[in-house]
Amino acid sequence: MASRKKGTSLPSPFLQCISVMDGMLEERSGYPFDMPWLQAPDFELRFTTPVTVVVGENGTGKSTLIEAIAALSGYDEAGGGKGYRTVDHSNAIDVSGAGLADVLRAAWLPKITSGWFFKAETFFSVARYLDEVESPMADYLSWSHGEGFVRFFEERMRRQGIYFMDEPESALSPKRQLELLRILDRIQKAATSQVIMATHSPILMALPGARVLETTRQGIFEIDYRDTEHFRLYQSFTVDPEDFILEALRTDEGS
Ligand SMILES: Nc1ncnc2c1ncn2[C@@H]1O[C@H](COP(=O)(O)OP(=O)(O)OP(=O)(O)O)[C@@H](O)[C@H]1O
């Protein structure tokens, strides 16, 4: 009889640190090795909380970072679980952040081998695969886009593991984001799993206790979610929507 996979009773974060292997970056050029934040001498990123939130402006490399760490942890760059090749790569972009896994090293305590890489753009192929082959109960595709996502999170993230999420809010209404926030809150409090999530959502980045890291051209820095441009922008909008929009349109005309 197959033995049940044993989990760990150690608290997360299990993946504690990633760093560049000595001399490895010097031999590489172009994307994804040219990410500005990677160029810092002795680049090292530590994870100190069960849930880590990665924020930053478009193009600063959040997806690249998540793909790299997910690949380093053994996940397919297109998303999914370990060993799943649910997405046809033949038409895919030829390079992704996963290439960075070749130059990075990871420090684990302990090494966790279960989990999921959640990518909004490949959810449907992954969900279709699960519906077809893994679980007759899954049936994610018969739900609306957002409902399917939340149901998927609820089902998957009950198990111990390391979960990577790239902009999960892209399919979720604000109310559904709150449902995801509750799932993340359980993980953050119980410390039985680890989540590394890139997001533009001010709701998701406000998860109590989560460490927020901002990708910038200068590097990756810890930030309070209230100090992020995203949060400040939404805050200004809700304080005075008409004035905010008028100002935004005026700025656009002037530029
Ligand atoms: N396959 C690729 N080949 C070349 N350059 C790429 C590739 N994918 C991304 N880039 C570039 O790398 C940079 C970082 O992209 P990335 O998608 O990681 O940013 P991001 O912070 O996730 O952006 P967004 O918030 O829009 O998702 C961008 O300048 C992008 O144009």
The ligand as a MOL file (V3000), in Angstrom:
LIG
                    3D

  0  0  0     0  0            999 V3000
M  V30 BEGIN CTAB
M  V30 COUNTS 31 33 0 0 0
M  V30 BEGIN ATOM
M  V30 1 N 9.5060 36.6360 -22.5530 0
M  V30 2 C 10.0470 37.8240 -22.4160 0
M  V30 3 N 11.0560 38.2240 -23.2320 0
M  V30 4 C 11.6360 39.4240 -23.0950 0
M  V30 5 N 11.2810 40.3260 -22.1460 0
M  V30 6 C 10.2930 39.9960 -21.3130 0
M  V30 7 C 9.6180 38.7270 -21.3950 0
M  V30 8 N 8.6700 38.6780 -20.4280 0
M  V30 9 C 8.7510 39.8660 -19.7670 0
M  V30 10 N 9.7130 40.6440 -20.2980 0
M  V30 11 C 10.0960 41.9860 -19.8460 0
M  V30 12 O 10.5700 41.8770 -18.5170 0
M  V30 13 C 10.0860 42.9440 -17.7220 0
M  V30 14 C 9.3540 42.4030 -16.5130 0
M  V30 15 O 8.1750 41.7230 -16.9390 0
M  V30 16 P 7.1720 41.0640 -15.9010 0
M  V30 17 O 6.0360 40.5030 -16.6850 0
M  V30 18 O 7.9250 40.1520 -15.0190 0
M  V30 19 O 6.7030 42.3370 -15.0630 0
M  V30 20 P 5.4840 42.4770 -14.0590 0
M  V30 21 O 5.9710 43.3360 -12.9380 0
M  V30 22 O 4.9590 41.1440 -13.7100 0
M  V30 23 O 4.4300 43.2730 -14.9350 0
M  V30 24 P 2.8160 43.2650 -14.8370 0
M  V30 25 O 2.4610 43.9940 -13.5810 0
M  V30 26 O 2.4170 44.0220 -16.0630 0
M  V30 27 O 2.3710 41.8430 -14.8530 0
M  V30 28 C 9.2230 43.8170 -18.6330 0
M  V30 29 O 9.9840 44.9010 -19.0600 0
M  V30 30 C 8.8820 42.8980 -19.7760 0
M  V30 31 O 8.7240 43.6230 -20.9700 0
M  V30 END ATOM
M  V30 BEGIN BOND
M  V30 1 1 1 2
M  V30 2 1 2 3
M  V30 3 2 2 7
M  V30 4 2 3 4
M  V30 5 1 4 5
M  V30 6 2 5 6
M  V30 7 1 6 7
M  V30 8 1 6 10
M  V30 9 1 7 8
M  V30 10 2 8 9
M  V30 11 1 9 10
M  V30 12 1 10 11
M  V30 13 1 11 12
M  V30 14 1 11 30
M  V30 15 1 12 13
M  V30 16 1 13 14
M  V30 17 1 13 28
M  V30 18 1 14 15
M  V30 19 1 15 16
M  V30 20 2 16 17
M  V30 21 1 16 18
M  V30 22 1 16 19
M  V30 23 1 19 20
M  V30 24 2 20 21
M  V30 25 1 20 22
M  V30 26 1 20 23
M  V30 27 1 23 24
M  V30 28 2 24 25
M  V30 29 1 24 26
M  V30 30 1 24 27
M  V30 31 1 28 29
M  V30 32 1 28 30
M  V30 33 1 30 31
M  V30 END BOND
M  V30 END CTAB
M  END
